Amino acid sequence: QLVESGGETVQAGDSVRLTCAASGFPIRLYKWTGRWYRQAPGKEREQVAQLASPRPGRGPTTVGEAVKGRASISEDNEKNTLDLQKNSVDHEDTATYYCSMELGTESYWGQGTQVTVSP
């Protein structure tokens, strides 16, 4: 099970940190690919960032062009979370953000967390 949190209403230029908490499995013991997506009203869902954890060690991360230079994805093995840090947000970042994890043939999704950037 995945549960996102951290969504809030922020001002343009602020930073926001989103957390995706995994339960039922310790992420440090498994190979998985984690992603953050977002979906704004009336728009298609788009991938924001990806982190592949091949184990052992840490895998590469990628971020979408729309947020390049303003977003980073990371894992926290102590908290068992996949995190998304977004800096210098603007109105284009207003959306519901979702996390997903793929473990082998299984895919897990959270319920989403809302980020709203006020003018």
Secondary structure, 3 states (H helix, E strand, C coil): CEEEECCCEEECCCCEEEEEEECCCCHHHCCEEEEEEEECCCCCCEEEEEEEECCCCCCCEEECHHHCCCEEEEEECCCCEEEEEECCCCHHHCEEEEEEEEECCEEEECCCEEEEEEC
